Amino acid sequence: MSFLSIITAEPTVQPITRTKLVEQWPSHGPKPIRWWNCRLHASQTTRNQSSLKLSTIFGPAEAFNIITCKASSGEFMTEKGSLLSWESPSALHMEDIICGKHRNRCEELCGLLLKVEDPLESMALIDALQRLCIDHHFEEEIRTVLSVLYTRFGSDIYQMGTGSLHDVSLCFRLFRQAGYCVPTDVFDKFRDNRGRFKPELNEDTRGMLSLFEASHLGIHGEDILDEANELAYKHLSASRLNLSPPLARAVEDTLKHPFNKSLASFKVKSYLKNFSSSYWWHNSLQELAKVEFNLVQSLHRQEVAQVSQWWRDLGLSDELKFARNQPLKWYMWSMVVLRDPRFSEQRIDLTKPIALIYIIDDIFDVYGTLDELVIFTEVINKWELVAAEQLPKYMRKCFKALYGITNEICTKVFKETGWNPINSLQKAWASLCNAFLVEAKWFSSRQLPNETDYLKNGIVSSGVHVALIHIFFLLGQGITKESVDYLDAAPAIISSSASILRLWDDLGSAKDENQEGYDGSYIECYMKNHQGISIEGARNHVLGMISDSWKQLNQECLSPNPFSPTFIEAIHNFAKMVSVMYDYDDYRRLPVLEEYINSLLFENIPLRG
């Protein structure tokens, strides 16, 4: 019986309880209380108003028609305005069966990587696991395999397979993604005596695709990867009309969304559709990925409901009518940055400071007077409730919410790790508001700074350091005095991500939703100090700076640092999400983000077909 038939069969065994699953989970890391028992719970007032049956997640896509999702308002409701619930006893029973069988199947496959003897097949398997977003089940096995292969082959990765452009590019990319600094001279064999890539490579579409992917792992000074990127992009763009439809779709998708700069969770569906393999494990992994996607989707929907409830209960949207009211958008940051299903509680907790970054930004940009902003910043720096009494009501309520949420997170972190992060978090918030105030003073006087000063301050006012420092403590991994001091200083691995966000934000031609404040942009500052340059020239300059920031981030991920692999992945995911969050169209909308929301939260993957 196939895995597909097992998970769709009628239940014939007793459901695996949440208690048993938690007891079986490894002692390290967060326990998957919501992950393997992924039910959607409604409040008492909506418990009997609507029900979400198992077929909604595993059945026809038409079942999602009952759901209304508005990215602009963050609503997550049924047609009747109630939260989603899942109360049918038979559905609960089937859910436990599916979750249990899925977990058992994952455990059966955990030894798969270690049994594969062919090095190239091992790398192909790792690539598939990552693209299908099921690699978190095989973390230790992946690290072991990559360590063994790197120790065995080192920079001689062309010996791992046929030595083709595809094989070398694939191995180069996977090693670099894992933090191994493979030199670029592995590509020398593909260049002629003049140092140019050999013309015959143009006939190798598969190799060009892999080369294009590998080129996005470059760091400063690696001109060969810049040349590879330009060559592969030009050739693949020109060749699409002559390719078979599946390969043409794969090429177009890769050119738009290279793996190192894209969200893997959003590309799962296209990978399932466009890519095939002759390896025996390919179909099994695809079946596993489909179930995984649907289970994780239901978990994320539960988290959205909890975040929405928290936001309503907090009451800031009632007091701060001018501010953005977008809990779903804020949650999307957490969902993609911490993509491992185990981090459910961390995603919910992370959404809270992210929401406050947006709200405080609106206070500075849209509503607060300069005198009020000066006092508010002083209160943030003092971090005392008594000092907040001098604030206007709307600012006082915002500070009290920030104070309470920060203390709540500190209490959780201290219970889990024994480290109280209050000093680090308070300093991060103070630095953010100090930077906001600098901008407010600049732009209230309409006196633009030079682009260097603007970007230096803008990296802080991006809020990236605040978000990432919360992620670091919520993960609870590798917390030492050394790592905390390093993080407090906003090292290059943080500032490079912040630079990507600030420059992407300023690159957009449209204003943010509901934003009428004046907060300037890097392009504006740059054009003021470079008279005669066109807007197109300024935008190209910014695009080049974003590319340089990615190279810096790649470099930092290869350099020794005190952070855990999970936190480094979160930093990388944060940078990947930026282009989605700031890709505004001419109508002040975020069409790409809306597409992501629909795909990841409301459009399931049919198990058959």
C-alpha positions, 0 to 999 in steps of 0.5 A: 500500500502506498503512503498516499493510500495510507493517509487517505484510508478510513481510520482503523487504529486508535488516534495518536494523542498529543501527549504521546507525540510530545513525549516522543519528541526530542528533549531539545527545541520547542515541542510541537504541541500545535504542530502534530495536533493542528486543530483550529479552535474558535472562541466560545462565542463562535464555537457552534456558528461554523465548522471547518471539516477535514475536506476543507484542508484535504478536499477540493479547492472550492471548499475555501470559498467560505473564507474571506481574506483581505490582505489590506485589513488583515481579516481572517473570517468566514462569511458569517464573520466568525473565526474558523473552528474544527469541531466534528469528532470524526474530523478530529479523529481523522486529523489525529490519524493523518498527523500520526501517520505523517510523523511516522512516515517522516521518521521512517525516511530520516535514515534515507539520506545516510543510506544513499551511497552516490554523493551526487544523489545525496546532494540531489536529495538534499536539494529536493528536501529543501525545495519541498520545505520538508528539510526540517525533518532531516536537519541532523542527517543533512548536516551529517551528509554535507559535513562528510562530503565536504571533508571527503571532496573539499573544493574538488566537487567536480569529482562528486558526479559527472563533473558537468556544469549542473553537478558542479553548480548544484554542489557549490550552491548547497555547500555555500548555503550550508556555510561551507566556503567553496572557492569559485575556481571550481568553475574554471574548467568551464572557461576558455583560455581567455577566461570566458565561459565556453560557448558550448555551455549555451546548449546546456539549459539544465546546467545554465539553470543550476549556474544561475542559481549558484551565482546568487551565492556570490560575495564581494570580489567574485567577478566570475559569479557576476559573469555567470549570472549575466551569462545565464540570465541572458541565455535562459531568457532568450531560450525560453521560446524554444523549450518544452512547456515544462522546462520553459516554466521552470526557466521562467520561475527560476529567473524570477525566483532564484532559490537563495533569494526566494521563499521556499514555502511559496515555491513548493507548488511550482516545484511539484508541478515543474520539476521531475526526477528519475530517482526512486525517492522522488514520488515518495517525497512529493507525497510527503510534501503535499501532506506537509503543506496542508498540515502546516497550512492548517497550523498557520491558519490557527495562528492567524486566528490567535494573532487576530484575537490578540490584536483585537484584545489589545485595543490599539486599533481603537485608540490609534485610528490613524495607524495601520490595522494589518495583523495578517500582514504582520504575521506573514513576517513571522510565518516565513521567517520561522518556517519550521512548524515547531516554532508555532508559539514563537511565531505568535510572540514575534508578531507582537513586536513586529506589529508595534514596529509598524504602529510606532513608525506610524506615530512618527511618520503620520500623526505625532507632532515633533514635540510629542515625538521628542517626549515619547522618545525620552520615555522609551529611553527611560523605560519607566511607566511613571514617565509615560504619564506625561504622554498624550493618551494615544502615546501612553497606551502604545507605550504601555502595550510595548512595555507589557509585551516586552516584559511578557516575552522576557518572562518567557525567555527567562523561564526557557533559557535562564537569560533575561533579555530586558536590557537588550530589548529595551536598548533595541527599542530605544535605538529604533525610536532615536532613529525615528526621531532623527528622521522626524527632525530631518523631514519636519524641516524639509532638510534632506541629509546626504545619502550616506547619513540617511542610509546609516540612520535608515538601517536602524529605523528599518526595525530589522534589528529589533525584529531579529533580536526578538527572534534570537531570544525567542528561539533560545539557541546559543544565548551566551554573553558573547553572542548577546554582546555581538548581537547588541552591536548590530553586526554586519549580518544584521545590518546587511539585512536591514540595508536590503529592507531600507533600500527596497522600501525606498525603491518603491514608487508608491507610498505605503497603504494609508500613509500620508506622512513624509519620511523621505527616501534614499533615492531622493537624498541621492538625487539631491547630491548628484545633480543631473542624474535621472530617476532611472539612474538613481534606481539602478544605483539602488539596485546595485546597492541591494545586490551588494548588500546580498553579497555582504549577507552571503559573506557573513553567513560564511564567516564564523559567528556565534549564532545557531543555524536556525537563527542564521536561516531566520536572518536569511528568510527575513531578507528574502521576505523584503521584496514581497513586503515592499513590492507596491503597485501603482494602486498602493497594493501589494499584489505579490503579498496577496498572492503569497497569502492566498497560496500559503493560507487558503489554497491547499494542495490536492493529494490526488492528481 
